[in-house]
Amino acid sequence: MRTVAVLLAAGGGSRYRGPTHKLLAVLHGLPVWQHALQHVLGAGFDAVVVVTGAAPLPLPPNVVEAHNPLWATGQASSLRTGIEEADALGADAVVVGLADQPFVPASAWEAVRQAPAEHPIVIATYGGHPGPNPVRLGRDVWPLLPTSGDVGARDLIRTHPEWVSHIACLGSVADIDTLEDLERWKSC
């Protein structure tokens, strides 16, 4: 199964009140998004797609950029943009995560990627609780994902729990949404 990682990095970060976009804010010596990308790159994917939008990100050459001009319409358009690019790369499945979650380690991305294909959706759990990122979405469910709004696979997961496998992961899905979030994690 050819699996492509899709890192969503397109949003406007409207709750972040810092001097720059939240993804460009520095955390432990690197911009927030670079922490997430390093973890994805360390997980052994066939290809990595980063969906960009509001903030310009200097991506390395081994990453495919998929720019979402409709990023302001919500996460669904970014998810669609990433899946379209993954489809063009010949993917059978995508593993999707968020660039503002710098504490999801490569081991979590890899565990979700390598989970048995018993179900078309695989979500990471942390301490027994659904993350739900990263999430693996098999090709069969791509047409069922939302086409608009600020949602990803959440509704599909909720309405079809029989399609979902859970995989225990280490790490944290804590995200950087506000300046206070950044300051709290800087002290750790």
C-alpha positions in Angstrom: 0.0 0.0 0.0 1.5 3.4 -1.0 0.9 5.8 1.8 1.5 9.5 1.6 1.7 11.9 4.5 -0.4 15.1 4.3 0.6 17.8 6.7 -2.0 20.6 6.9 -0.3 24.0 7.2 -2.7 26.3 5.4 -4.9 28.0 8.1 -4.8 31.6 9.1 -4.1 31.0 12.8 -6.7 33.6 13.8 -6.5 32.9 17.5 -2.8 33.5 17.7 -2.0 37.1 18.6 1.7 37.0 18.3 4.0 39.1 16.1 4.0 36.5 13.3 1.8 33.6 12.0 1.7 30.8 14.7 3.4 28.3 12.4 6.3 30.7 12.1 6.6 31.3 15.8 9.8 29.8 17.3 9.6 26.9 19.7 12.8 25.4 21.1 14.9 26.9 18.3 12.6 26.1 15.3 9.4 27.4 13.8 6.4 25.4 15.1 5.7 23.9 11.6 9.2 22.6 11.2 8.9 20.5 14.4 5.9 18.8 12.8 7.5 18.4 9.4 10.7 16.8 10.9 8.5 14.2 12.7 6.7 13.4 9.5 9.9 13.1 7.5 11.2 10.7 10.1 8.3 8.3 9.7 9.2 6.6 6.4 6.5 7.8 4.1 6.5 7.2 0.3 6.0 10.9 -0.1 5.2 13.9 2.1 2.8 16.7 1.0 2.5 19.9 2.9 -0.7 21.9 2.2 0.1 25.6 2.4 -2.1 28.7 2.4 -2.0 31.7 4.7 1.7 31.6 5.6 4.6 31.2 3.2 6.7 28.2 4.3 10.2 27.5 3.0 9.8 23.8 2.3 12.7 21.5 1.6 13.1 20.0 -1.8 12.0 16.5 -0.7 8.6 17.7 0.2 5.7 18.3 -2.2 3.9 21.6 -1.7 0.2 21.7 -2.4 -1.0 25.3 -2.1 -4.6 25.8 -1.1 -5.9 29.2 -2.5 -9.2 28.5 -0.6 -7.5 28.1 2.8 -9.8 30.7 4.4 -12.9 28.6 3.7 -11.8 26.0 6.3 -10.0 22.7 6.8 -12.1 20.7 4.4 -10.6 22.5 1.4 -7.1 21.9 2.7 -7.8 18.3 3.3 -9.2 18.0 -0.3 -6.1 19.8 -1.7 -3.8 17.3 0.1 -5.7 14.3 -1.0 -5.8 15.5 -4.6 -2.0 15.8 -4.5 -1.6 12.4 -2.8 -3.9 10.9 -5.5 -1.7 12.4 -8.2 1.3 10.7 -6.4 -0.5 7.3 -6.6 -1.4 7.0 -3.0 -3.7 4.2 -1.7 -4.0 6.0 1.7 -3.0 9.3 3.3 -1.9 9.9 6.9 -3.1 13.4 7.8 -1.8 15.6 10.6 -1.6 19.3 11.6 1.4 21.5 11.4 0.5 23.3 14.7 0.9 20.0 16.6 4.7 19.9 17.2 4.6 17.1 19.8 3.3 14.3 17.6 6.5 12.3 17.2 7.7 10.4 14.2 6.8 7.2 16.1 3.1 8.2 16.1 3.1 9.0 12.4 4.8 5.7 11.7 2.5 3.6 13.9 -0.6 5.0 12.1 1.1 4.4 8.7 2.0 0.8 9.6 -1.2 -0.2 11.3 -3.0 -3.2 9.8 -5.4 -2.3 7.1 -8.4 -3.9 8.8 -10.4 -0.7 8.6 -10.3 2.3 6.2 -9.6 4.7 9.0 -6.9 4.5 11.6 -6.6 7.1 14.4 -3.9 7.6 16.9 -4.7 7.4 20.6 -2.7 8.9 23.4 -3.2 7.5 26.9 -6.2 5.6 25.7 -7.9 8.7 24.3 -8.4 9.4 20.6 -6.0 12.0 19.3 -7.3 11.9 16.6 -4.1 13.0 14.7 -2.5 11.7 12.8 -5.3 9.8 11.0 -5.0 7.4 8.1 -7.7 7.6 5.5 -7.9 4.8 2.9 -8.8 5.7 -0.6 -12.3 4.3 -0.2 -13.3 7.0 2.2 -11.9 10.0 0.3 -15.1 10.7 -1.6 -17.0 10.7 1.7 -15.0 13.5 3.3 -16.5 17.0 3.6 -16.0 19.4 0.7 -16.6 22.6 2.7 -16.3 24.0 6.2 -13.8 23.9 9.0 -13.9 20.1 9.5 -11.8 17.2 8.4 -12.6 13.5 9.0 -14.2 14.0 12.4 -17.8 13.6 11.2 -17.0 10.5 9.2 -15.2 9.0 12.2 -18.2 9.8 14.4 -20.9 8.4 12.1 -19.0 5.3 11.1 -17.1 4.0 14.1 -17.1 0.5 12.6 -14.7 1.8 10.0 -12.2 3.0 12.6 -9.1 1.3 14.1 -7.3 2.8 17.0 -3.5 2.6 17.5 -1.8 3.5 20.7 0.9 6.2 20.3 3.3 8.1 22.4 3.4 11.9 22.3 0.9 14.6 22.6 -1.6 16.3 20.2 -1.3 19.6 22.1 -1.4 22.3 19.6 -0.2 25.9 19.4 -3.3 28.0 18.8 -2.6 31.0 21.0 0.4 33.0 22.2 -0.3 31.6 25.7 0.0 28.0 24.3 3.4 28.9 22.8 4.6 30.5 26.1 3.5 27.5 28.1 5.3 25.0 25.9 8.4 27.2 25.7 8.9 26.6 29.4 8.8 22.8 29.1 
